[in-house]
Amino acid sequence: MEAQKLLKDKKFWFASFLIAWAAALQGHMMWMQKQDSFKQKFGNLNESDEGDK
């Protein structure tokens, strides 16, 4: 009975969506940081290809 009431509550769905959005944003920011770290360590592959030509 209580779970059924909870599933109908709009605040529950909004909070769940907000938490999922924040987690996705955090994951995206971590991925971007990893990409920047890789570029700093190894450089941009396109730049090194152009320098060889």
VMD Tcl script that builds the backbone (N, CA, C; Angstrom):
set m [mol new atoms 159]
animate dup $m
set s [atomselect $m all]
$s set {name element resname resid chain x y z} {
  {N N MET 1 A 0.828 -1.193 0.000}
  {CA C MET 1 A 0.000 0.000 0.000}
  {C C MET 1 A 0.877 1.263 0.000}
  {N N GLU 2 A 1.891 1.277 0.851}
  {CA C GLU 2 A 2.767 2.451 0.958}
  {C C GLU 2 A 3.600 2.652 -0.312}
  {N N ALA 3 A 4.071 1.549 -0.898}
  {CA C ALA 3 A 4.874 1.643 -2.124}
  {C C ALA 3 A 4.031 2.174 -3.285}
  {N N GLN 4 A 2.798 1.750 -3.346}
  {CA C GLN 4 A 1.907 2.213 -4.414}
  {C C GLN 4 A 1.668 3.719 -4.293}
  {N N LYS 5 A 1.537 4.197 -3.068}
  {CA C LYS 5 A 1.349 5.629 -2.830}
  {C C LYS 5 A 2.609 6.400 -3.227}
  {N N LEU 6 A 3.772 5.827 -2.939}
  {CA C LEU 6 A 5.045 6.467 -3.252}
  {C C LEU 6 A 5.242 6.602 -4.759}
  {N N LEU 7 A 4.847 5.568 -5.512}
  {CA C LEU 7 A 5.010 5.605 -6.959}
  {C C LEU 7 A 4.119 6.657 -7.627}
  {N N LYS 8 A 3.040 7.039 -6.982}
  {CA C LYS 8 A 2.149 8.060 -7.524}
  {C C LYS 8 A 2.596 9.471 -7.151}
  {N N ASP 9 A 3.546 9.576 -6.227}
  {CA C ASP 9 A 3.992 10.879 -5.731}
  {C C ASP 9 A 4.918 11.548 -6.744}
  {N N LYS 10 A 4.565 12.732 -7.200}
  {CA C LYS 10 A 5.361 13.445 -8.197}
  {C C LYS 10 A 6.695 13.891 -7.628}
  {N N LYS 11 A 6.749 14.200 -6.338}
  {CA C LYS 11 A 8.013 14.618 -5.714}
  {C C LYS 11 A 9.036 13.492 -5.780}
  {N N PHE 12 A 8.589 12.252 -5.610}
  {CA C PHE 12 A 9.485 11.090 -5.685}
  {C C PHE 12 A 10.104 10.984 -7.067}
  {N N TRP 13 A 9.291 11.147 -8.114}
  {CA C TRP 13 A 9.799 11.043 -9.484}
  {C C TRP 13 A 10.725 12.207 -9.819}
  {N N PHE 14 A 10.399 13.393 -9.349}
  {CA C PHE 14 A 11.254 14.547 -9.591}
  {C C PHE 14 A 12.606 14.365 -8.909}
  {N N ALA 15 A 12.596 13.910 -7.665}
  {CA C ALA 15 A 13.845 13.688 -6.936}
  {C C ALA 15 A 14.667 12.586 -7.598}
  {N N SER 16 A 14.018 11.540 -8.055}
  {CA C SER 16 A 14.720 10.455 -8.734}
  {C C SER 16 A 15.355 10.946 -10.028}
  {N N PHE 17 A 14.614 11.743 -10.787}
  {CA C PHE 17 A 15.148 12.299 -12.024}
  {C C PHE 17 A 16.327 13.223 -11.742}
  {N N LEU 18 A 16.211 14.040 -10.722}
  {CA C LEU 18 A 17.276 14.971 -10.378}
  {C C LEU 18 A 18.544 14.235 -9.969}
  {N N ILE 19 A 18.414 13.183 -9.204}
  {CA C ILE 19 A 19.576 12.392 -8.782}
  {C C ILE 19 A 20.217 11.705 -9.983}
  {N N ALA 20 A 19.404 11.154 -10.874}
  {CA C ALA 20 A 19.943 10.487 -12.067}
  {C C ALA 20 A 20.644 11.497 -12.971}
  {N N TRP 21 A 20.073 12.693 -13.129}
  {CA C TRP 21 A 20.687 13.733 -13.947}
  {C C TRP 21 A 22.025 14.177 -13.354}
  {N N ALA 22 A 22.075 14.357 -12.039}
  {CA C ALA 22 A 23.319 14.767 -11.386}
  {C C ALA 22 A 24.391 13.696 -11.523}
  {N N ALA 23 A 24.015 12.441 -11.406}
  {CA C ALA 23 A 24.975 11.348 -11.572}
  {C C ALA 23 A 25.491 11.287 -13.006}
  {N N ALA 24 A 24.624 11.490 -13.973}
  {CA C ALA 24 A 25.043 11.487 -15.375}
  {C C ALA 24 A 25.977 12.659 -15.656}
  {N N LEU 25 A 25.672 13.815 -15.103}
  {CA C LEU 25 A 26.528 14.984 -15.285}
  {C C LEU 25 A 27.905 14.755 -14.671}
  {N N GLN 26 A 27.936 14.171 -13.488}
  {CA C GLN 26 A 29.209 13.869 -12.840}
  {C C GLN 26 A 30.023 12.880 -13.678}
  {N N GLY 27 A 29.374 11.865 -14.202}
  {CA C GLY 27 A 30.064 10.893 -15.047}
  {C C GLY 27 A 30.601 11.538 -16.313}
  {N N HIS 28 A 29.830 12.441 -16.902}
  {CA C HIS 28 A 30.267 13.137 -18.110}
  {C C HIS 28 A 31.479 14.022 -17.808}
  {N N MET 29 A 31.449 14.722 -16.677}
  {CA C MET 29 A 32.574 15.584 -16.315}
  {C C MET 29 A 33.838 14.757 -16.049}
  {N N MET 30 A 33.693 13.600 -15.440}
  {CA C MET 30 A 34.850 12.728 -15.209}
  {C C MET 30 A 35.409 12.233 -16.542}
  {N N TRP 31 A 34.535 11.905 -17.488}
  {CA C TRP 31 A 34.983 11.448 -18.801}
  {C C TRP 31 A 35.725 12.563 -19.536}
  {N N MET 32 A 35.202 13.788 -19.449}
  {CA C MET 32 A 35.860 14.927 -20.093}
  {C C MET 32 A 37.242 15.173 -19.480}
  {N N GLN 33 A 37.337 15.045 -18.172}
  {CA C GLN 33 A 38.621 15.243 -17.499}
  {C C GLN 33 A 39.615 14.170 -17.940}
  {N N LYS 34 A 39.146 12.954 -18.106}
  {CA C LYS 34 A 40.016 11.870 -18.563}
  {C C LYS 34 A 40.506 12.136 -19.985}
  {N N GLN 35 A 39.610 12.667 -20.834}
  {CA C GLN 35 A 40.002 12.993 -22.202}
  {C C GLN 35 A 41.063 14.090 -22.221}
  {N N ASP 36 A 40.896 15.123 -21.397}
  {CA C ASP 36 A 41.872 16.214 -21.329}
  {C C ASP 36 A 43.218 15.711 -20.817}
  {N N SER 37 A 43.169 14.827 -19.831}
  {CA C SER 37 A 44.403 14.263 -19.286}
  {C C SER 37 A 45.139 13.444 -20.349}
  {N N PHE 38 A 44.401 12.693 -21.141}
  {CA C PHE 38 A 44.996 11.897 -22.211}
  {C C PHE 38 A 45.648 12.802 -23.255}
  {N N LYS 39 A 44.969 13.899 -23.607}
  {CA C LYS 39 A 45.518 14.825 -24.604}
  {C C LYS 39 A 46.781 15.504 -24.083}
  {N N GLN 40 A 46.824 15.827 -22.792}
  {CA C GLN 40 A 48.011 16.442 -22.223}
  {C C GLN 40 A 49.181 15.462 -22.214}
  {N N LYS 41 A 48.897 14.207 -21.963}
  {CA C LYS 41 A 49.953 13.205 -21.878}
  {C C LYS 41 A 50.473 12.805 -23.255}
  {N N PHE 42 A 49.582 12.578 -24.212}
  {CA C PHE 42 A 49.975 12.055 -25.514}
  {C C PHE 42 A 49.853 13.060 -26.653}
  {N N GLY 43 A 49.258 14.206 -26.406}
  {CA C GLY 43 A 49.053 15.186 -27.463}
  {C C GLY 43 A 47.870 14.805 -28.321}
  {N N ASN 44 A 47.559 15.679 -29.256}
  {CA C ASN 44 A 46.440 15.438 -30.164}
  {C C ASN 44 A 46.962 14.657 -31.371}
  {N N LEU 45 A 46.348 13.543 -31.686}
  {CA C LEU 45 A 46.828 12.703 -32.785}
  {C C LEU 45 A 46.760 13.435 -34.119}
  {N N ASN 46 A 45.780 14.298 -34.313}
  {CA C ASN 46 A 45.663 15.043 -35.573}
  {C C ASN 46 A 46.833 15.996 -35.766}
  {N N GLU 47 A 47.303 16.614 -34.686}
  {CA C GLU 47 A 48.416 17.535 -34.789}
  {C C GLU 47 A 49.697 16.799 -35.160}
  {N N SER 48 A 49.925 15.613 -34.591}
  {CA C SER 48 A 51.147 14.879 -34.881}
  {C C SER 48 A 51.126 14.343 -36.318}
  {N N ASP 49 A 49.949 14.005 -36.846}
  {CA C ASP 49 A 49.853 13.542 -38.233}
  {C C ASP 49 A 50.176 14.667 -39.201}
  {N N GLU 50 A 49.720 15.881 -38.906}
  {CA C GLU 50 A 49.967 17.009 -39.776}
  {C C GLU 50 A 51.450 17.405 -39.774}
  {N N GLY 51 A 52.114 17.226 -38.649}
  {CA C GLY 51 A 53.519 17.583 -38.549}
  {C C GLY 51 A 54.404 16.646 -39.355}
  {N N ASP 52 A 53.985 15.409 -39.558}
  {CA C ASP 52 A 54.787 14.424 -40.305}
  {C C ASP 52 A 54.715 14.664 -41.794}
  {N N LYS 53 A 53.653 15.269 -42.279}
  {CA C LYS 53 A 53.454 15.465 -43.723}
  {C C LYS 53 A 54.315 16.565 -44.268}
}
mol reanalyze $m
mol bondsrecalc $m
mol representation Tube
mol addrep $m
